[in-house]
Amino acid sequence: MAERGTAPVIGIIGGMGPLATAELFKKLTLAVRAPGDSGHPRVIVDSDPSIPDRTEHILGTGPDPLPALMASARRLTQAGATLCVVASVTAHAYLDGLRAAVHCEFMSAFDALKDHLSAKYPAVKRIGVLATTGAIKAELFERHVPELRVHYSDAEAQERFVMEAIYGPQGIKAGNVGDEPRRLLKQAAARLIARGADLVVVACAEMSLVLGQADVSVPLVDPMQCLVDRLVARIQAA
């Protein structure tokens, strides 16, 4: 690994939610594969759970989270971060606003996902996406991977399975990373596969806490893992 003075200092804009933030930090720590503590990059985490809900704002039922996201990014840069990431897929809807407002480099999970799919699954043209309703309405995939045929859960599965697994009383945001949210997401994934998805993307940072490759019959891709892999490549190249 590069000397600490030349490697980027990673800033994580988190709290959306805290479990997703912790999972991203864990993914990064494991992916570096350093022989000891000193081999890891410097990482600064700002986990602010008071950031307004992204889906609620996109759907027109809640306040704009961008000011709070900007404040988080500025705290990170003031603390020394030189390369920032957002620990939420849906919050990537605000990445352009962050880039315009905060003097820092931001790395996108969608850029990393696009390159990963192109390198590893060039023949796949029809992908099933498990995402929050906010990410769907924000058309993040249509904007960032327009060359792919993206299919989302049908309306019933979106509410009964996907959103319930994330936001429900037995969902991941309630601290449940056990059988119930896994059961719900497995059903949602199975419906996408039955409709012809060749690959499933878990487009919510918290989904990977409960849904793994063993749960689906087609390749399962996590954009946040793609982001981590790109971060590690950047760190090692510094």
ROSE-4610 file (N, C-alpha, C; in Angstrom, 1 decimal, always signed):
// ROSE-4610
residu = [M/M/M/A/A/A/E/E/E/R/R/R/G/G/G/T/T/T/A/A/A/P/P/P/V/V/V/I/I/I/G/G/G/I/I/I/I/I/I/G/G/G/G/G/G/M/M/M/G/G/G/P/P/P/L/L/L/A/A/A/T/T/T/A/A/A/E/E/E/L/L/L/F/F/F/K/K/K/K/K/K/L/L/L/T/T/T/L/L/L/A/A/A/V/V/V/R/R/R/A/A/A/P/P/P/G/G/G/D/D/D/S/S/S/G/G/G/H/H/H/P/P/P/R/R/R/V/V/V/I/I/I/V/V/V/D/D/D/S/S/S/D/D/D/P/P/P/S/S/S/I/I/I/P/P/P/D/D/D/R/R/R/T/T/T/E/E/E/H/H/H/I/I/I/L/L/L/G/G/G/T/T/T/G/G/G/P/P/P/D/D/D/P/P/P/L/L/L/P/P/P/A/A/A/L/L/L/M/M/M/A/A/A/S/S/S/A/A/A/R/R/R/R/R/R/L/L/L/T/T/T/Q/Q/Q/A/A/A/G/G/G/A/A/A/T/T/T/L/L/L/C/C/C/V/V/V/V/V/V/A/A/A/S/S/S/V/V/V/T/T/T/A/A/A/H/H/H/A/A/A/Y/Y/Y/L/L/L/D/D/D/G/G/G/L/L/L/R/R/R/A/A/A/A/A/A/V/V/V/H/H/H/C/C/C/E/E/E/F/F/F/M/M/M/S/S/S/A/A/A/F/F/F/D/D/D/A/A/A/L/L/L/K/K/K/D/D/D/H/H/H/L/L/L/S/S/S/A/A/A/K/K/K/Y/Y/Y/P/P/P/A/A/A/V/V/V/K/K/K/R/R/R/I/I/I/G/G/G/V/V/V/L/L/L/A/A/A/T/T/T/T/T/T/G/G/G/A/A/A/I/I/I/K/K/K/A/A/A/E/E/E/L/L/L/F/F/F/E/E/E/R/R/R/H/H/H/V/V/V/P/P/P/E/E/E/L/L/L/R/R/R/V/V/V/H/H/H/Y/Y/Y/S/S/S/D/D/D/A/A/A/E/E/E/A/A/A/Q/Q/Q/E/E/E/R/R/R/F/F/F/V/V/V/M/M/M/E/E/E/A/A/A/I/I/I/Y/Y/Y/G/G/G/P/P/P/Q/Q/Q/G/G/G/I/I/I/K/K/K/A/A/A/G/G/G/N/N/N/V/V/V/G/G/G/D/D/D/E/E/E/P/P/P/R/R/R/R/R/R/L/L/L/L/L/L/K/K/K/Q/Q/Q/A/A/A/A/A/A/A/A/A/R/R/R/L/L/L/I/I/I/A/A/A/R/R/R/G/G/G/A/A/A/D/D/D/L/L/L/V/V/V/V/V/V/V/V/V/A/A/A/C/C/C/A/A/A/E/E/E/M/M/M/S/S/S/L/L/L/V/V/V/L/L/L/G/G/G/Q/Q/Q/A/A/A/D/D/D/V/V/V/S/S/S/V/V/V/P/P/P/L/L/L/V/V/V/D/D/D/P/P/P/M/M/M/Q/Q/Q/C/C/C/L/L/L/V/V/V/D/D/D/R/R/R/L/L/L/V/V/V/A/A/A/R/R/R/I/I/I/Q/Q/Q/A/A/A/A/A/A]
num = [1/1/1/2/2/2/3/3/3/4/4/4/5/5/5/6/6/6/7/7/7/8/8/8/9/9/9/10/10/10/11/11/11/12/12/12/13/13/13/14/14/14/15/15/15/16/16/16/17/17/17/18/18/18/19/19/19/20/20/20/21/21/21/22/22/22/23/23/23/24/24/24/25/25/25/26/26/26/27/27/27/28/28/28/29/29/29/30/30/30/31/31/31/32/32/32/33/33/33/34/34/34/35/35/35/36/36/36/37/37/37/38/38/38/39/39/39/40/40/40/41/41/41/42/42/42/43/43/43/44/44/44/45/45/45/46/46/46/47/47/47/48/48/48/49/49/49/50/50/50/51/51/51/52/52/52/53/53/53/54/54/54/55/55/55/56/56/56/57/57/57/58/58/58/59/59/59/60/60/60/61/61/61/62/62/62/63/63/63/64/64/64/65/65/65/66/66/66/67/67/67/68/68/68/69/69/69/70/70/70/71/71/71/72/72/72/73/73/73/74/74/74/75/75/75/76/76/76/77/77/77/78/78/78/79/79/79/80/80/80/81/81/81/82/82/82/83/83/83/84/84/84/85/85/85/86/86/86/87/87/87/88/88/88/89/89/89/90/90/90/91/91/91/92/92/92/93/93/93/94/94/94/95/95/95/96/96/96/97/97/97/98/98/98/99/99/99/100/100/100/101/101/101/102/102/102/103/103/103/104/104/104/105/105/105/106/106/106/107/107/107/108/108/108/109/109/109/110/110/110/111/111/111/112/112/112/113/113/113/114/114/114/115/115/115/116/116/116/117/117/117/118/118/118/119/119/119/120/120/120/121/121/121/122/122/122/123/123/123/124/124/124/125/125/125/126/126/126/127/127/127/128/128/128/129/129/129/130/130/130/131/131/131/132/132/132/133/133/133/134/134/134/135/135/135/136/136/136/137/137/137/138/138/138/139/139/139/140/140/140/141/141/141/142/142/142/143/143/143/144/144/144/145/145/145/146/146/146/147/147/147/148/148/148/149/149/149/150/150/150/151/151/151/152/152/152/153/153/153/154/154/154/155/155/155/156/156/156/157/157/157/158/158/158/159/159/159/160/160/160/161/161/161/162/162/162/163/163/163/164/164/164/165/165/165/166/166/166/167/167/167/168/168/168/169/169/169/170/170/170/171/171/171/172/172/172/173/173/173/174/174/174/175/175/175/176/176/176/177/177/177/178/178/178/179/179/179/180/180/180/181/181/181/182/182/182/183/183/183/184/184/184/185/185/185/186/186/186/187/187/187/188/188/188/189/189/189/190/190/190/191/191/191/192/192/192/193/193/193/194/194/194/195/195/195/196/196/196/197/197/197/198/198/198/199/199/199/200/200/200/201/201/201/202/202/202/203/203/203/204/204/204/205/205/205/206/206/206/207/207/207/208/208/208/209/209/209/210/210/210/211/211/211/212/212/212/213/213/213/214/214/214/215/215/215/216/216/216/217/217/217/218/218/218/219/219/219/220/220/220/221/221/221/222/222/222/223/223/223/224/224/224/225/225/225/226/226/226/227/227/227/228/228/228/229/229/229/230/230/230/231/231/231/232/232/232/233/233/233/234/234/234/235/235/235/236/236/236/237/237/237/238/238/238]
x = [+0.8/+0.0/+0.9/+0.3/+1.1/+1.3/+2.3/+2.6/+1.3/+1.1/-0.1/-0.3/+0.9/+0.8/+0.3/+0.4/-0.1/-1.4/-1.8/-3.1/-4.2/-5.4/-6.5/-7.0/-7.6/-8.3/-9.7/-10.3/-11.7/-12.6/-13.6/-14.7/-16.0/-16.7/-18.0/-19.1/-20.0/-21.2/-22.2/-22.5/-23.3/-24.5/-25.1/-26.3/-27.5/-27.4/-28.6/-28.7/-28.9/-28.9/-27.5/-27.5/-26.2/-25.7/-26.6/-26.2/-25.5/-26.1/-25.5/-24.1/-24.0/-22.7/-21.7/-22.0/-21.1/-20.7/-21.7/-21.4/-20.5/-20.6/-19.7/-18.3/-18.1/-16.8/-16.2/-17.0/-16.6/-16.1/-16.9/-16.5/-15.2/-15.0/-13.7/-12.6/-12.7/-11.7/-11.3/-12.3/-12.0/-11.3/-11.7/-11.3/-9.8/-9.3/-8.0/-7.0/-7.3/-6.4/-5.0/-5.0/-3.7/-3.2/-1.9/-1.3/-1.4/-1.7/-1.8/-2.6/-2.8/-3.5/-2.9/-1.6/-1.0/-1.1/-1.5/-1.7/-3.0/-3.9/-5.2/-5.2/-6.1/-6.2/-6.9/-6.6/-7.3/-8.8/-9.7/-11.2/-11.8/-12.6/-13.3/-14.8/-15.6/-17.0/-17.8/-18.8/-19.8/-21.1/-21.6/-22.8/-23.9/-24.7/-25.7/-27.1/-27.7/-29.1/-30.2/-29.8/-30.9/-31.0/-30.2/-30.4/-31.8/-32.6/-33.9/-34.0/-35.0/-35.2/-35.2/-34.4/-34.2/-35.5/-36.0/-37.2/-38.4/-38.6/-39.7/-39.5/-38.3/-38.2/-38.5/-37.9/-38.1/-39.6/-40.3/-41.7/-42.6/-42.0/-42.7/-43.3/-42.9/-43.5/-42.6/-41.4/-40.4/-39.5/-38.7/-37.8/-36.6/-36.0/-34.8/-33.6/-33.0/-31.8/-30.5/-30.5/-29.2/-28.5/-29.2/-28.4/-27.7/-28.3/-27.7/-26.6/-26.7/-25.7/-24.5/-24.7/-23.7/-22.9/-23.7/-23.0/-22.1/-22.6/-21.8/-20.5/-20.6/-19.5/-18.5/-19.0/-18.1/-17.4/-18.1/-17.4/-16.3/-16.5/-15.5/-14.3/-14.5/-13.4/-12.6/-13.3/-12.7/-11.8/-12.2/-11.5/-10.3/-10.2/-9.1/-9.5/-10.7/-11.1/-10.8/-10.3/-10.0/-10.8/-11.4/-12.2/-13.5/-14.6/-15.9/-16.8/-17.5/-18.5/-19.7/-20.9/-22.1/-22.6/-22.8/-23.2/-24.6/-25.2/-26.6/-26.7/-27.4/-27.6/-28.6/-29.7/-30.7/-30.2/-29.3/-28.7/-27.8/-27.5/-26.8/-27.6/-28.9/-29.8/-29.3/-28.5/-28.1/-26.6/-26.0/-24.5/-24.1/-24.9/-24.6/-24.6/-25.6/-25.7/-24.5/-24.1/-22.9/-21.6/-21.5/-20.3/-20.2/-21.4/-21.4/-21.2/-21.5/-21.5/-20.2/-19.6/-18.5/-17.2/-16.2/-14.9/-14.2/-14.6/-14.0/-14.3/-13.5/-13.8/-14.8/-15.8/-16.8/-16.8/-16.8/-16.8/-18.2/-18.7/-20.1/-20.2/-21.1/-21.4/-21.9/-22.6/-23.1/-22.0/-21.0/-19.9/-19.2/-19.0/-18.3/-19.2/-20.5/-21.4/-21.3/-21.4/-21.4/-20.1/-19.0/-17.7/-17.7/-18.2/-18.2/-19.1/-20.2/-21.1/-20.5/-19.9/-19.3/-18.1/-17.4/-16.2/-16.6/-17.5/-17.8/-19.0/-20.0/-21.2/-21.6/-20.7/-20.9/-22.1/-22.5/-23.6/-25.0/-25.0/-26.2/-26.8/-28.1/-28.8/-30.1/-30.5/-31.7/-31.4/-31.5/-31.2/-32.4/-32.5/-33.6/-33.0/-33.7/-33.2/-34.1/-33.5/-34.2/-33.8/-34.7/-34.3/-35.5/-35.2/-36.2/-37.1/-38.3/-39.2/-38.6/-37.8/-37.2/-36.1/-35.3/-34.3/-34.9/-36.1/-36.8/-37.3/-38.0/-38.6/-37.5/-36.4/-35.3/-34.6/-35.0/-34.4/-32.9/-32.4/-30.9/-30.3/-30.9/-30.4/-30.6/-31.7/-31.9/-30.9/-30.5/-29.5/-28.1/-27.8/-26.4/-26.0/-27.0/-26.7/-27.8/-28.0/-29.1/-29.0/-27.8/-27.7/-28.3/-28.6/-29.1/-30.7/-31.3/-32.7/-33.0/-33.4/-33.6/-35.1/-35.3/-36.7/-36.7/-37.8/-38.0/-39.1/-39.3/-40.3/-41.7/-42.7/-44.0/-44.5/-45.6/-46.1/-46.4/-47.0/-47.3/-46.0/-45.1/-43.8/-43.0/-43.1/-42.3/-42.8/-44.1/-44.6/-44.5/-45.0/-45.1/-43.8/-42.8/-41.6/-40.4/-40.1/-38.9/-39.0/-40.0/-40.1/-40.4/-41.1/-41.4/-40.1/-39.2/-38.0/-37.0/-37.2/-36.3/-36.9/-38.2/-38.8/-39.8/-40.2/-41.2/-40.8/-41.8/-41.5/-40.5/-40.4/-39.4/-38.4/-38.2/-37.3/-35.9/-35.0/-33.6/-33.4/-34.1/-33.9/-34.4/-35.2/-35.6/-34.5/-33.4/-32.4/-32.5/-33.4/-33.6/-32.8/-31.8/-31.0/-31.1/-32.3/-32.5/-33.4/-34.2/-34.9/-36.0/-36.7/-37.9/-37.5/-36.6/-36.2/-35.6/-34.9/-34.3/-35.4/-36.4/-37.5/-38.2/-38.5/-39.1/-38.3/-37.0/-36.2/-36.0/-36.0/-35.9/-37.1/-38.3/-39.5/-39.5/-39.0/-38.9/-37.9/-36.8/-35.8/-36.3/-37.0/-37.6/-38.6/-39.4/-40.3/-39.6/-38.5/-37.7/-37.1/-36.6/-36.0/-37.0/-38.2/-39.3/-39.7/-39.5/-39.9/-38.7/-37.6/-36.6/-35.3/-35.1/-33.9/-32.7/-31.6/-30.4/-29.5/-29.7/-28.9/-29.7/-29.4/-30.1/-29.2/-29.5/-28.7/-29.5/-28.7/-29.3/-29.0/-29.9/-29.7/-30.1/-29.8/-30.0/-28.9/-28.1/-26.9/-27.2/-28.4/-28.8/-29.1/-29.5/-30.0/-28.9/-27.7/-26.6/-26.4/-26.9/-26.9/-27.7/-28.6/-29.5/-29.6/-29.4/-29.5/-28.2/-27.9/-26.6/-26.8/-25.6/-25.7/-26.4/-26.3/-26.9/-28.5/-29.0/-30.4/-31.1/-30.3/-30.9/-30.2/-30.9/-30.4/-29.7/-29.5/-28.7/-27.7/-26.7/-25.7/-26.3/-25.8/-26.3/-25.1/-25.4/-24.4/-24.8/-23.8/-24.0/-23.2/-23.9/-23.2/-22.2/-22.5/-21.7/-20.4/-20.4/-19.2/-18.4/-19.1/-18.4/-17.7/-18.3/-17.7/-16.5/-16.6/-15.5/-14.3/-14.6/-13.5/-12.8/-13.6/-13.0/-12.2/-12.7/-11.9/-10.6/-10.6/-9.3/-8.4/-8.8/-8.0/-7.3/-8.1/-7.6/-6.6/-6.8/-5.9/-4.6/-4.7/-3.5/-2.7/-3.3/-2.6/-2.0/-2.3/-1.8/-0.3]
y = [-1.2/+0.0/+1.2/+2.3/+3.6/+4.2/+5.1/+5.8/+6.6/+6.7/+7.4/+8.8/+9.5/+10.8/+11.0/+9.9/+10.0/+9.3/+8.4/+7.7/+8.6/+8.5/+9.3/+9.0/+10.0/+9.9/+9.7/+8.6/+8.2/+8.9/+9.6/+10.1/+9.4/+8.9/+8.2/+9.0/+9.4/+10.1/+9.1/+8.9/+7.8/+8.2/+7.2/+7.4/+7.0/+6.5/+6.3/+4.8/+3.9/+4.0/+3.6/+3.7/+3.3/+1.9/+0.9/-0.4/-0.4/+0.3/+0.4/+1.0/+2.0/+2.7/+1.8/+1.0/+0.1/-1.0/-1.5/-2.5/-2.0/-0.8/-0.3/-0.2/+0.3/+0.3/-1.1/-2.0/-3.4/-3.9/-3.7/-4.2/-3.6/-2.3/-1.7/-2.3/-2.5/-3.0/-4.4/-5.2/-6.6/-6.6/-5.7/-5.7/-5.3/-4.4/-3.9/-5.1/-6.0/-7.2/-6.8/-5.9/-5.4/-6.4/-6.5/-7.5/-7.0/-5.8/-5.2/-3.9/-3.3/-2.1/-1.0/-0.8/+0.3/+0.2/-0.9/-1.1/-0.6/-0.2/+0.2/+1.7/+2.2/+3.6/+4.4/+5.6/+6.5/+6.7/+6.4/+6.5/+7.4/+8.3/+9.2/+9.0/+8.6/+8.3/+9.4/+9.9/+10.8/+10.2/+9.5/+8.8/+9.7/+10.3/+11.3/+10.7/+10.0/+9.5/+10.5/+11.8/+12.8/+13.3/+12.8/+13.2/+12.8/+13.7/+13.3/+12.2/+11.4/+10.2/+10.5/+9.9/+10.2/+9.8/+8.6/+8.2/+9.1/+9.5/+10.4/+11.7/+12.2/+13.5/+13.3/+12.2/+11.9/+11.8/+11.1/+10.9/+12.1/+13.2/+14.4/+14.5/+13.6/+13.5/+13.9/+14.4/+14.7/+15.8/+16.4/+17.5/+17.0/+18.0/+17.8/+17.4/+16.2/+15.8/+16.5/+17.1/+17.7/+18.6/+19.6/+20.4/+19.6/+18.6/+17.8/+16.9/+16.4/+15.7/+16.6/+17.9/+18.8/+19.1/+19.3/+19.5/+18.4/+17.2/+16.0/+16.0/+16.2/+16.2/+17.3/+18.4/+19.5/+19.1/+18.5/+18.0/+17.1/+16.2/+15.2/+15.9/+16.8/+17.5/+18.3/+19.0/+19.7/+18.8/+17.6/+16.6/+16.0/+16.3/+15.8/+14.8/+14.5/+13.6/+14.2/+13.4/+13.9/+13.2/+12.1/+11.3/+10.8/+11.2/+10.9/+10.0/+9.1/+8.2/+8.4/+8.0/+8.0/+6.6/+6.3/+4.9/+4.6/+5.0/+4.8/+4.8/+3.8/+3.9/+5.0/+5.0/+6.0/+7.5/+7.7/+9.0/+9.5/+8.5/+8.9/+9.9/+10.0/+10.9/+12.4/+12.6/+13.9/+14.1/+13.2/+13.2/+14.4/+14.7/+15.9/+17.2/+17.3/+18.5/+18.5/+17.4/+17.4/+17.8/+17.3/+17.6/+19.1/+19.7/+21.1/+22.0/+21.5/+22.4/+22.2/+21.0/+20.7/+20.4/+21.1/+20.9/+19.6/+18.5/+17.2/+16.3/+15.3/+14.3/+13.3/+12.9/+12.0/+10.8/+9.6/+8.4/+7.8/+7.4/+6.9/+5.4/+4.8/+3.4/+3.0/+3.9/+3.6/+3.5/+4.3/+4.2/+2.9/+2.5/+1.3/+0.1/+0.2/-0.9/-1.1/+0.0/+0.0/-0.7/-0.4/-1.0/-2.5/-2.8/-4.2/-5.0/-4.6/-5.3/-5.5/-4.4/-4.5/-5.5/-5.5/-6.4/-7.9/-8.1/-9.4/-10.1/-9.3/-9.8/-9.1/-9.1/-8.3/-8.8/-10.0/-10.6/-10.3/-9.9/-9.6/-8.3/-8.4/-7.2/-6.9/-7.9/-7.8/-8.0/-6.9/-7.1/-6.7/-7.5/-7.2/-6.4/-5.4/-4.5/-4.4/-4.7/-4.6/-3.2/-2.3/-0.9/-0.3/+0.8/+1.5/+2.2/+2.5/+3.3/+4.6/+5.2/+6.5/+6.3/+5.3/+5.1/+4.8/+4.1/+3.8/+5.1/+5.9/+7.1/+8.1/+8.1/+9.0/+8.6/+7.4/+6.8/+6.8/+6.3/+6.3/+5.3/+4.2/+3.2/+3.6/+4.2/+4.7/+5.8/+6.6/+7.7/+7.1/+6.1/+5.7/+4.5/+3.6/+2.4/+2.3/+3.3/+3.3/+2.2/+1.6/+0.6/-0.8/-0.9/-2.2/-2.1/-3.3/-3.4/-3.7/-2.6/-2.7/-3.0/-4.0/-4.4/-4.3/-3.6/-3.5/-4.5/-4.6/-5.4/-4.8/-5.7/-5.2/-4.5/-3.7/-2.8/-3.6/-4.8/-5.6/-6.0/-6.5/-7.0/-5.9/-4.7/-3.5/-3.2/-3.1/-2.8/-3.9/-5.1/-6.2/-6.8/-6.8/-7.5/-6.5/-5.7/-4.8/-3.8/-2.9/-1.8/-2.4/-3.4/-4.0/-4.6/-5.2/-5.7/-4.6/-3.4/-2.3/-1.5/-1.1/-0.1/-0.7/-2.0/-2.6/-2.8/-3.1/-3.3/-4.4/-5.4/-6.4/-6.3/-5.1/-4.8/-4.5/-4.2/-4.0/-2.7/-1.6/-0.4/-0.4/-1.5/-1.7/-2.6/-2.9/-3.6/-5.1/-5.6/-7.0/-7.4/-8.2/-8.7/-10.3/-10.8/-12.2/-12.7/-13.7/-14.5/-13.7/-12.8/-12.1/-11.3/-10.3/-9.5/-10.3/-11.4/-12.3/-13.0/-13.5/-14.1/-13.2/-12.0/-11.0/-10.7/-10.5/-10.1/-11.3/-12.5/-13.7/-13.8/-13.5/-13.6/-12.5/-11.3/-10.3/-10.6/-11.2/-11.6/-12.7/-13.7/-14.8/-14.3/-13.3/-12.7/-12.1/-11.4/-10.8/-11.8/-12.9/-13.9/-14.6/-14.8/-15.5/-14.6/-13.3/-12.4/-12.3/-13.0/-13.1/-12.4/-11.9/-11.3/-12.3/-11.9/-12.7/-12.5/-11.4/-11.0/-10.1/-10.1/-9.3/-8.3/-7.1/-6.1/-5.7/-5.7/-5.3/-3.8/-3.0/-1.6/-0.8/-1.3/-0.7/-1.2/-0.3/-0.7/-1.6/-1.6/-2.5/-3.9/-4.1/-5.4/-6.5/-6.1/-7.1/-7.7/-7.0/-7.6/-8.8/-9.1/-10.2/-11.1/-10.6/-11.3/-11.6/-12.9/-13.3/-14.1/-14.5/-15.2/-16.5/-17.2/-18.5/-18.4/-17.1/-16.9/-16.8/-16.6/-16.4/-17.3/-17.6/-18.6/-18.0/-16.6/-16.0/-15.1/-14.6/-13.7/-12.6/-12.3/-11.3/-10.2/-9.0/-7.9/-6.8/-6.4/-5.4/-4.1/-3.0/-1.8/-1.3/-1.5/-1.0/-1.8/-3.1/-3.9/-3.4/-3.1/-2.6/-1.3/-0.4/+0.8/+0.6/-0.3/-0.7/-1.2/-2.1/-2.6/-1.5/-0.5/+0.6/+1.5/+1.7/+2.4/+1.8/+0.5/-0.3/-0.1/-0.2/-0.1/+1.3/+2.3/+3.7/+3.8/+3.3/+3.3/+2.6/+1.5/+0.7/+1.4/+2.1/+2.8/+4.1/+4.6/+5.9/+5.9]
z = [+0.0/+0.0/+0.0/-0.5/-0.6/+0.7/+0.8/+2.0/+2.4/+3.7/+4.2/+3.7/+3.4/+2.9/+1.5/+0.7/-0.7/-0.9/-0.1/-0.3/+0.1/-0.6/-0.3/+1.1/+1.8/+3.0/+2.7/+3.1/+2.7/+3.7/+3.2/+4.0/+3.7/+4.7/+4.5/+5.0/+4.1/+4.5/+4.9/+6.2/+6.6/+7.4/+8.1/+8.9/+8.2/+7.0/+6.1/+5.7/+6.6/+8.0/+8.6/+10.0/+10.7/+10.3/+10.1/+9.8/+8.4/+7.5/+6.1/+6.2/+7.0/+7.2/+7.7/+8.8/+9.4/+8.4/+7.6/+6.6/+5.6/+5.1/+4.1/+4.7/+5.9/+6.5/+6.7/+7.1/+7.2/+5.8/+4.8/+3.5/+3.1/+3.3/+2.9/+3.7/+5.0/+5.9/+5.4/+5.1/+4.6/+3.3/+2.4/+1.0/+0.9/+1.8/+1.8/+2.0/+2.8/+3.1/+3.5/+4.4/+5.0/+6.0/+6.1/+7.1/+8.5/+8.7/+10.1/+10.1/+11.2/+11.4/+10.5/+10.5/+9.8/+8.3/+7.7/+6.3/+5.8/+6.7/+6.2/+5.9/+5.1/+4.8/+6.0/+6.0/+7.0/+6.5/+7.4/+7.0/+8.1/+7.6/+8.5/+8.3/+9.3/+9.1/+9.8/+9.1/+9.7/+9.6/+10.6/+10.6/+11.3/+10.4/+10.9/+10.6/+11.6/+11.3/+11.2/+11.5/+11.4/+9.9/+9.0/+7.6/+7.1/+6.6/+6.2/+5.2/+5.3/+4.5/+3.0/+2.3/+0.8/+0.1/+0.3/-0.4/-0.1/+1.1/+1.4/+0.7/+0.6/-0.2/-1.7/-2.2/-3.7/-4.0/-3.1/-3.3/-2.9/-2.4/-2.1/-0.7/+0.2/+1.5/+2.6/+2.3/+3.4/+2.9/+3.9/+3.6/+2.7/+2.1/+1.3/+2.1/+1.9/+2.6/+2.2/+1.0/+0.5/+1.4/+2.1/+3.0/+4.1/+4.6/+5.7/+5.1/+3.9/+3.2/+2.9/+2.5/+2.3/+3.6/+4.7/+6.0/+6.4/+6.2/+6.5/+5.7/+4.4/+3.5/+3.9/+4.3/+4.8/+6.1/+7.0/+8.2/+7.9/+6.9/+6.5/+5.9/+5.0/+4.4/+5.4/+6.3/+7.4/+8.2/+8.4/+9.2/+8.4/+7.1/+6.3/+5.2/+5.0/+3.9/+2.5/+1.6/+0.3/-0.8/-0.4/-1.3/-0.6/-1.0/-0.2/-1.0/-0.2/-0.7/+0.2/-0.4/+0.3/+0.6/+1.8/+2.2/+2.1/+0.9/+0.6/-0.9/-1.5/-2.9/-3.3/-2.6/-2.9/-2.8/-1.8/-1.7/-2.8/-3.7/-4.9/-5.8/-5.6/-6.3/-6.0/-4.9/-4.5/-4.8/-5.5/-5.6/-6.5/-7.5/-8.3/-7.5/-6.6/-5.8/-4.8/-4.3/-3.4/-4.2/-5.4/-6.1/-6.5/-6.7/-7.0/-5.8/-4.6/-3.4/-2.6/-2.6/-1.7/-2.5/-2.1/-2.8/-2.3/-3.0/-2.6/-3.8/-4.0/-5.0/-4.4/-5.2/-4.8/-5.7/-5.2/-6.0/-6.0/-7.1/-7.3/-7.4/-6.6/-6.7/-8.1/-8.8/-10.1/-11.1/-11.0/-12.0/-11.7/-10.5/-10.2/-10.6/-10.4/-10.9/-12.4/-13.1/-14.6/-15.1/-14.5/-14.9/-14.6/-13.4/-12.9/-13.9/-14.2/-15.1/-16.5/-16.9/-18.3/-18.3/-17.2/-17.2/-16.9/-16.0/-15.5/-16.2/-16.6/-17.2/-18.5/-19.5/-20.7/-21.5/-21.3/-22.1/-21.5/-20.2/-19.5/-20.0/-20.5/-20.9/-20.2/-19.3/-18.6/-17.1/-16.3/-14.9/-14.1/-13.0/-12.0/-10.9/-10.5/-9.5/-8.3/-7.1/-5.8/-5.3/-5.2/-4.8/-4.0/-3.3/-2.6/-3.7/-3.3/-4.2/-4.6/-3.7/-4.0/-5.1/-5.0/-6.1/-7.4/-7.4/-8.6/-9.3/-8.4/-9.0/-9.4/-8.7/-9.1/-10.4/-10.9/-12.2/-12.2/-11.1/-11.0/-12.0/-12.2/-13.1/-14.5/-14.8/-16.2/-16.6/-15.6/-15.8/-15.9/-15.1/-15.0/-15.8/-16.0/-16.8/-17.9/-18.8/-19.7/-20.8/-20.9/-22.0/-21.5/-20.3/-19.8/-19.7/-19.8/-19.6/-18.2/-17.5/-16.0/-15.7/-14.8/-14.4/-12.9/-12.4/-11.0/-10.5/-9.2/-8.7/-9.1/-9.3/-9.6/-8.4/-8.5/-7.5/-6.2/-6.3/-5.1/-4.4/-5.1/-4.5/-3.9/-4.6/-4.1/-2.7/-2.5/-1.1/-0.1/-0.6/+0.4/+0.7/-0.2/+0.0/+0.2/-0.8/-0.8/+0.3/+0.2/+1.2/+2.6/+2.7/+4.1/+4.6/+3.8/+4.3/+4.8/+4.2/+4.7/+5.8/+5.6/+6.5/+7.5/+7.3/+8.1/+9.6/+10.4/+11.9/+12.1/+11.2/+11.3/+10.3/+9.8/+8.7/+9.2/+8.2/+8.5/+9.2/+8.9/+9.6/+11.0/+11.4/+12.8/+13.5/+12.8/+13.5/+13.3/+12.4/+12.2/+10.9/+11.1/+10.0/+9.9/+10.3/+10.4/+9.3/+9.6/+8.6/+7.9/+8.6/+8.0/+6.8/+7.0/+5.8/+4.7/+5.1/+4.0/+3.3/+4.0/+3.3/+2.3/+2.7/+1.9/+0.6/+0.8/-0.3/-1.3/-0.7/-1.6/-2.5/-1.9/-2.7/-3.8/-3.5/-4.5/-5.6/-5.2/-6.2/-7.1/-6.5/-7.2/-8.3/-8.0/-8.9/-10.1/-9.8/-10.9/-11.8/-11.2/-12.0/-12.9/-12.3/-13.0/-14.2/-14.1/-15.2/-16.2/-16.0/-17.0/-16.7/-15.4/-15.0/-15.1/-15.7/-15.8/-14.7/-13.9/-12.9/-11.9/-10.6/-9.7/-9.0/-8.9/-8.2/-6.9/-5.8/-4.5/-4.4/-4.8/-4.9/-3.7/-2.5/-1.2/-0.4/+0.3/+1.0/+2.1/+2.6/+3.7/+3.3/+2.0/+1.6/+1.7/+1.5/+1.5/+2.9/+3.9/+5.3/+5.5/+4.6/+4.8/+3.5/+2.3/+1.1/+0.5/+0.3/-0.3/-1.6/-2.2/-3.4/-3.3/-2.1/-1.9/-1.9/-1.8/-1.8/-3.1/-4.2/-5.5/-6.5/-7.6/-8.6/-9.8/-9.8/-10.8/-10.1/-10.8/-10.2/-9.4/-8.2/-7.3/-7.2/-7.5/-7.5/-6.6/-5.8/-4.8/-5.2/-5.6/-6.0/-4.9/-3.7/-2.6/-2.6/-2.9/-3.0/-4.2/-5.3/-6.4/-6.1/-5.3/-4.9/-4.0/-3.1/-2.3/-3.1/-4.0/-4.9/-5.6/-6.1/-6.8/-5.8/-4.6/-3.6/-3.3/-3.2/-2.9/-4.0/-5.2/-6.4/-6.4/-6.1/-6.0/-4.9/-3.7/-2.6/-3.0/-3.6/-3.9/-5.0/-5.8/-7.0/-6.5/-5.4/-4.9/-4.6]
